[in-house]
């Protein structure tokens, strides 16, 4: 099979196929093709006898970085679904782009693919070209290429590959719906709002941390001020001690607080990808059902068994989508507990700030220095209070939308 692939020329023309057409193929755990639909066979330009029992990489294009496939196999071997932009090569050497969603099934993997057309697809094509040009095309280079791709995705604004997959698949479904004249998908719209709200959570948590870092000097400097004041600085020293205790608690909670906010975003992205996967798998099953009704010749494939597998996968990912939405609500509830703890600390900080402000007004020797420190303390306390208020609003929005999505996804036909 390597020899067959080597004889395929490279032609800089695209194999046309329609936006409404979806590919699907099934492989064993080694990536050997076991079945597929007529779109897959027609666009690849291979006959079924050339596809069945052959490695799926028979259609791999040399413009595809090995790092992409390293990521793909790393995830699906761990039992995780994965999505990726893939440039394929047809038998006559022409190319065609797809966005592939690969999900593990018993004994192998199922891949459903759609025609990409979002601006993100063009950006990723450029990233792939850069990877091919800069990373060694060998086994060691594959892992390095995967790491470089993840770094580039971070520059493009994606926290990890899971957030990229969810964004890419949702954008491709929305772009496809526009091409087909379909109404916007309400589930994807709601999920987009969830992602935006979760990113705001993470942003606000980051702002709180940055404000904390800017105020870390306050307790030490207050202690210095108290030492200069001698006996009259006893109250300032007490305020410094109180602030040190609260500051230490805030610092010990900060890492968990930020990790919790990141966990909300990660859970939402996972749920988003499950929902989008269920959507595209449902349509692939409907298309294949029409092929069976039209008696499309798939040369010996057990069409009804393939239909069963597609249906089982569609139902499984619809349930994963519902479970993902429930997980979002649970994750937000846990995060809100972390927020409650931060609010308790913010209340203690407010008391300390007021005590400091009153005491600085009483001092006359170095009042300006005290005033500046109390102002720094006030700035952090305000950032903490305002940030928590914004976070609480986003938490409520996320939970409301998540509950609404559970109802919508649950009501969708099986």
C-alpha positions as CSV (number, residue, x, y, z in Angstrom):
1,X,0.0,0.0,0.0
2,X,2.9,2.3,0.5
3,X,3.9,1.8,-3.1
4,X,0.3,2.7,-4.3
5,X,0.4,5.9,-2.3
6,X,3.9,6.7,-3.6
7,X,2.6,6.5,-7.2
8,X,-0.2,9.0,-6.6
9,X,0.8,12.3,-8.1
10,X,0.2,15.7,-6.4
11,X,-2.2,17.9,-8.3
12,X,-3.0,21.4,-7.1
13,X,-6.7,21.1,-7.8
14,X,-9.5,20.4,-5.5
15,X,-12.0,17.5,-5.7
16,X,-15.4,19.1,-5.5
17,X,-18.1,17.9,-3.1
18,X,-21.2,19.6,-1.7
19,X,-21.7,21.2,1.7
20,X,-24.7,19.0,2.4
21,X,-22.5,15.8,1.9
22,X,-21.0,14.1,4.9
23,X,-18.4,11.4,4.8
24,X,-18.2,8.6,7.2
25,X,-15.8,5.7,7.5
26,X,-15.1,3.0,10.1
27,X,-11.7,1.5,10.8
28,X,-10.3,-1.1,13.1
29,X,-7.9,-0.1,15.9
30,X,-5.0,0.0,13.5
31,X,-6.7,2.4,11.2
32,X,-7.6,-0.2,8.5
33,X,-10.8,0.7,6.7
34,X,-13.7,-1.6,7.3
35,X,-16.7,0.4,5.9
36,X,-17.8,3.8,4.7
37,X,-20.5,5.6,2.8
38,X,-20.7,6.5,-0.9
39,X,-19.5,10.1,-0.4
40,X,-16.2,8.8,1.1
41,X,-15.7,6.4,-1.9
42,X,-16.8,8.9,-4.6
43,X,-14.6,11.8,-3.5
44,X,-11.6,9.7,-2.8
45,X,-11.9,8.3,-6.4
46,X,-10.9,4.8,-5.2
47,X,-13.1,1.8,-5.8
48,X,-14.4,-0.1,-2.8
49,X,-12.0,-2.9,-3.5
50,X,-9.1,-0.4,-3.2
51,X,-10.4,1.0,0.1
52,X,-11.8,-1.9,2.2
53,X,-9.1,-3.6,4.3
54,X,-6.6,-0.9,3.4
55,X,-5.0,1.6,5.8
56,X,-6.9,4.9,6.0
57,X,-3.7,6.7,5.2
58,X,-4.1,5.7,1.6
59,X,-5.8,9.1,1.3
60,X,-3.2,11.0,3.4
61,X,-1.9,14.1,1.7
62,X,1.8,15.0,2.0
63,X,0.8,18.5,3.1
64,X,-0.5,17.1,6.4
65,X,1.9,17.6,9.3
66,X,2.6,14.3,11.2
67,X,2.1,16.3,14.4
68,X,-1.6,16.5,13.7
69,X,-1.9,12.7,13.4
70,X,0.2,12.3,16.5
71,X,-2.3,14.4,18.5
72,X,-5.2,12.5,16.9
73,X,-3.9,9.1,17.7
74,X,-2.8,10.1,21.2
75,X,-6.3,11.2,22.0
76,X,-8.3,8.4,20.4
77,X,-6.0,5.7,21.9
78,X,-7.0,7.1,25.3
79,X,-10.6,6.7,24.4
80,X,-11.3,10.4,23.8
81,X,-13.1,11.8,20.7
82,X,-11.0,14.1,18.6
83,X,-11.6,16.7,15.8
84,X,-9.1,17.9,13.3
85,X,-8.8,19.7,10.0
86,X,-7.4,17.2,7.5
87,X,-6.2,17.7,3.9
88,X,-6.7,14.4,1.9
89,X,-5.4,13.3,-1.4
90,X,-7.7,11.6,-3.9
91,X,-6.5,8.8,-6.2
92,X,-5.8,11.2,-9.1
93,X,-3.7,13.4,-6.8
94,X,-6.2,16.2,-6.3
95,X,-6.8,17.3,-2.7
96,X,-9.9,17.9,-0.6
97,X,-10.2,19.4,2.9
98,X,-12.5,18.0,5.6
99,X,-13.0,18.6,9.3
100,X,-13.0,15.1,10.8
101,X,-14.6,14.0,14.0
102,X,-13.2,10.7,15.1
103,X,-14.8,8.8,17.9
104,X,-13.8,5.4,19.5
105,X,-16.2,2.6,19.0
106,X,-16.0,-1.1,20.0
107,X,-13.1,-2.6,18.0
108,X,-12.0,0.6,16.3
109,X,-13.0,4.1,15.3
110,X,-15.7,6.0,13.5
111,X,-15.0,9.1,11.6
112,X,-17.6,11.6,10.3
113,X,-16.3,14.5,8.1
114,X,-17.8,17.7,6.7
115,X,-16.6,20.3,4.3
116,X,-14.9,23.2,6.1
117,X,-15.4,26.8,5.1
118,X,-14.9,29.0,8.2
119,X,-12.1,31.6,8.4
120,X,-10.5,29.4,11.0
121,X,-10.0,26.6,8.4
122,X,-7.9,29.0,6.3
123,X,-5.9,30.0,9.3
124,X,-5.2,26.4,10.2
125,X,-4.1,25.6,6.7
126,X,-1.5,28.3,7.0
127,X,-0.3,26.8,10.4
128,X,0.0,23.4,8.8
129,X,2.1,24.8,6.0
130,X,4.4,26.4,8.5
131,X,4.7,23.2,10.5
132,X,5.6,21.2,7.3
133,X,8.3,23.8,6.5
134,X,9.9,24.0,10.0
135,X,9.5,20.6,11.7
136,X,11.3,17.5,10.7
137,X,9.1,15.0,8.9
138,X,10.0,11.9,10.9
139,X,8.8,10.0,13.9
140,X,10.5,12.2,16.4
141,X,9.3,15.3,14.6
142,X,5.7,14.2,14.9
143,X,5.6,14.8,18.7
144,X,7.6,18.0,18.4
145,X,5.2,19.1,15.6
146,X,2.2,18.4,18.0
147,X,3.8,20.6,20.7
148,X,4.5,23.4,18.2
149,X,0.9,23.2,16.9
150,X,-0.4,23.5,20.5
151,X,1.8,26.5,21.1
152,X,0.5,28.1,17.9
153,X,-3.1,27.4,18.9
154,X,-2.4,29.2,22.2
155,X,-1.3,32.2,20.2
156,X,-4.5,32.1,18.3
157,X,-6.4,32.2,21.6
158,X,-7.1,28.6,22.4
159,X,-6.4,27.4,25.9
160,X,-5.8,23.8,24.8
161,X,-6.7,21.4,22.0
162,X,-10.1,20.7,23.5
163,X,-11.1,24.3,23.3
164,X,-9.8,24.4,19.7
165,X,-11.8,21.4,18.7
166,X,-15.0,22.7,20.2
167,X,-14.5,26.1,18.5
168,X,-13.5,24.6,15.1
169,X,-16.4,22.1,14.9
170,X,-19.0,24.7,16.0
171,X,-17.7,27.3,13.5
172,X,-17.8,24.7,10.7
173,X,-21.3,23.7,11.5
174,X,-22.4,27.3,11.6
175,X,-20.6,28.1,8.3
176,X,-22.2,25.0,6.7
177,X,-25.6,26.0,7.9
178,X,-25.2,29.4,6.3
179,X,-24.2,27.8,3.0
180,X,-27.2,25.5,3.2
181,X,-29.6,28.3,4.1
182,X,-30.4,26.7,7.5
183,X,-31.4,28.6,10.6
184,X,-28.7,29.1,13.2
185,X,-28.4,26.2,15.6
186,X,-29.9,27.3,18.9
187,X,-27.8,24.8,20.9
188,X,-24.5,26.1,19.3
189,X,-25.6,29.7,20.0
190,X,-26.3,29.0,23.6
191,X,-23.0,27.1,24.0
192,X,-21.1,30.0,22.4
193,X,-22.5,32.2,25.1
194,X,-21.4,29.6,27.8
195,X,-17.8,29.6,26.4
196,X,-17.7,33.4,26.4
197,X,-19.0,33.6,30.0
198,X,-16.5,30.9,31.1
199,X,-13.6,32.8,29.5
200,X,-14.8,35.9,31.3
201,X,-14.6,33.9,34.6
202,X,-11.0,32.9,33.9
203,X,-10.2,36.5,32.9
204,X,-11.7,38.0,36.0
205,X,-9.9,35.4,38.2
206,X,-6.6,36.4,36.4
207,X,-7.4,40.1,37.2
208,X,-7.9,39.3,40.8
209,X,-4.6,37.4,40.9
210,X,-2.8,40.3,39.2
211,X,-4.3,42.8,41.7
212,X,-3.2,40.5,44.6
213,X,0.3,40.4,43.2
214,X,0.5,44.2,43.1
215,X,-0.5,44.4,46.8
216,X,1.8,41.7,48.2
217,X,4.1,44.4,49.5
218,X,1.5,46.0,51.7
219,X,1.8,43.9,55.0
220,X,5.6,44.1,55.0
221,X,5.6,47.9,54.4
222,X,2.9,48.4,57.0
223,X,5.1,46.6,59.5
224,X,8.0,49.0,58.5
225,X,5.7,51.9,59.1
226,X,4.7,50.5,62.5
227,X,8.3,50.2,63.5
228,X,9.0,53.8,62.6
229,X,6.0,54.9,64.7
230,X,7.2,53.0,67.8
231,X,4.6,52.6,70.5
232,X,2.1,54.6,68.6
233,X,2.4,52.2,65.7
234,X,0.9,49.2,67.6
235,X,-2.4,49.4,65.9
236,X,-0.7,49.6,62.5
237,X,1.3,46.5,63.4
238,X,-1.9,44.7,64.3
239,X,-3.5,45.7,61.0
240,X,-0.4,44.4,59.2
241,X,-0.7,41.1,61.0
242,X,-4.4,40.8,60.2
243,X,-3.7,41.6,56.6
244,X,-0.8,39.1,56.5
245,X,-3.1,36.4,57.7
246,X,-5.9,37.3,55.2
247,X,-3.3,37.7,52.4
248,X,-1.8,34.3,53.2
249,X,-5.3,32.7,53.0
250,X,-6.1,34.5,49.7
251,X,-2.8,33.3,48.3
252,X,-3.4,29.7,49.3
253,X,-6.9,29.8,47.8
254,X,-5.8,31.7,44.6
255,X,-4.3,28.7,42.7
256,X,-7.4,26.6,43.5
257,X,-9.7,29.5,42.5
258,X,-8.0,30.0,39.1
259,X,-7.8,26.2,38.5
260,X,-11.5,26.0,39.3
261,X,-12.3,28.8,36.8
262,X,-10.2,27.0,34.2
263,X,-12.1,23.8,35.0
264,X,-15.4,25.4,34.3
265,X,-14.1,26.5,30.8
266,X,-12.7,23.0,30.2
267,X,-15.9,21.3,31.1
268,X,-17.9,23.6,28.9
269,X,-15.6,23.0,25.9
270,X,-15.9,19.3,26.4
271,X,-19.7,19.5,26.5
272,X,-19.6,21.8,23.5
273,X,-17.6,19.3,21.4
274,X,-20.0,16.4,22.5
275,X,-23.0,18.4,21.4
276,X,-21.5,19.3,18.1
277,X,-20.4,15.7,17.5
278,X,-23.9,14.4,18.3
279,X,-25.3,17.0,15.8
280,X,-23.1,15.9,12.9
281,X,-23.4,12.2,13.7
282,X,-27.2,12.5,13.7
283,X,-27.1,14.0,10.2
284,X,-24.6,11.4,9.0
285,X,-26.9,8.6,10.2
286,X,-29.8,10.3,8.4
287,X,-27.8,10.5,5.2
288,X,-26.7,6.9,5.4
289,X,-30.3,5.8,6.0
290,X,-31.3,7.5,2.7
291,X,-28.5,5.6,1.0
292,X,-29.8,2.4,2.2
293,X,-33.3,3.3,1.1
294,X,-32.0,4.1,-2.4
295,X,-30.1,0.8,-2.5
296,X,-26.7,2.5,-3.1
297,X,-24.2,-0.2,-3.9
298,X,-21.5,-0.4,-1.1
299,X,-20.1,-3.6,-2.5
300,X,-20.7,-6.2,0.2
301,X,-20.8,-4.0,3.2
302,X,-23.5,-4.9,5.8
303,X,-25.4,-1.7,5.5
304,X,-27.8,-2.4,8.3
305,X,-25.0,-3.2,10.7
306,X,-23.2,0.0,9.7
307,X,-26.5,1.9,10.3
308,X,-26.8,0.3,13.7
309,X,-23.3,1.4,14.6
310,X,-24.0,4.9,13.4
311,X,-27.2,5.0,15.4
312,X,-25.5,3.6,18.5
313,X,-22.8,6.2,18.3
314,X,-25.3,9.0,17.7
315,X,-27.3,8.0,20.7
316,X,-24.2,7.6,22.8
317,X,-22.9,11.1,22.0
318,X,-26.3,12.7,22.5
319,X,-26.2,11.2,26.1
320,X,-22.6,12.4,26.4
321,X,-23.8,15.9,25.5
322,X,-26.5,15.7,28.2
323,X,-24.0,14.4,30.7
324,X,-21.6,17.2,29.8
325,X,-24.3,19.8,30.4
326,X,-24.9,18.3,33.9
327,X,-21.2,18.3,34.5
328,X,-21.1,22.0,33.7
329,X,-23.7,22.7,36.3
330,X,-21.9,20.6,38.9
331,X,-18.6,22.3,38.0
332,X,-20.1,25.8,38.4
333,X,-21.6,24.9,41.7
334,X,-18.2,23.8,43.0
335,X,-16.6,27.0,41.6
336,X,-19.3,29.1,43.4
337,X,-18.2,27.5,46.7
338,X,-14.7,28.7,46.0
339,X,-16.1,32.2,45.2
340,X,-18.0,32.1,48.6
341,X,-14.7,31.5,50.4
342,X,-13.1,34.4,48.5
343,X,-16.0,36.6,49.4
344,X,-15.5,35.7,53.1
345,X,-11.8,36.7,52.8
346,X,-12.9,39.9,50.9
347,X,-15.1,40.8,53.9
348,X,-12.2,40.4,56.3
349,X,-10.1,42.5,54.0
350,X,-12.7,45.3,54.1
351,X,-12.6,45.4,57.9
352,X,-8.8,45.5,57.8
353,X,-8.9,48.3,55.2
354,X,-11.3,50.4,57.3
355,X,-9.2,50.0,60.4
356,X,-6.1,51.0,58.4
357,X,-7.9,54.1,57.0
358,X,-9.1,55.2,60.4
359,X,-5.6,54.7,61.9
360,X,-3.8,56.5,59.1
361,X,-6.0,59.5,59.6
362,X,-4.9,59.6,63.3
363,X,-1.2,59.5,62.5
364,X,0.7,62.7,61.6
365,X,4.4,61.6,61.4
366,X,4.3,59.6,58.2
367,X,0.7,59.8,57.3
368,X,1.3,60.0,53.5
369,X,3.2,56.7,53.5
370,X,0.4,55.0,55.4
371,X,-2.2,56.6,53.1
372,X,-0.5,55.2,50.1
373,X,-0.4,51.7,51.6
374,X,-4.0,51.9,52.6
375,X,-4.8,53.1,49.1
376,X,-3.0,50.0,47.7
377,X,-5.0,47.8,50.0
378,X,-8.2,49.5,49.0
379,X,-7.4,49.0,45.3
380,X,-7.0,45.2,45.8
381,X,-10.1,45.0,48.0
382,X,-12.1,46.8,45.2
383,X,-10.6,44.5,42.5
384,X,-11.5,41.5,44.6
385,X,-15.0,42.6,45.3
386,X,-15.8,43.8,41.8
387,X,-14.2,40.7,40.2
388,X,-16.3,38.4,42.4
389,X,-19.4,40.3,41.6
390,X,-18.7,39.9,37.8
391,X,-17.9,36.2,38.3
392,X,-21.1,35.6,40.2
393,X,-23.1,37.1,37.4
394,X,-21.3,34.9,34.9
395,X,-21.8,31.8,37.1
396,X,-25.6,32.5,37.2
397,X,-25.6,33.0,33.4
398,X,-23.8,29.7,32.8
399,X,-26.1,27.7,35.1
400,X,-29.2,29.2,33.5
401,X,-28.0,28.5,30.0
402,X,-26.8,25.0,30.9
403,X,-30.2,24.1,32.3
404,X,-31.9,25.5,29.2
405,X,-29.6,23.4,27.0
406,X,-30.3,20.2,28.9
407,X,-34.0,20.8,28.1
408,X,-33.3,21.5,24.4
409,X,-30.9,18.6,23.8
410,X,-33.2,16.3,25.8
411,X,-36.1,17.2,23.6
412,X,-34.2,16.6,20.3
413,X,-35.4,13.5,18.5
414,X,-33.3,10.4,19.0
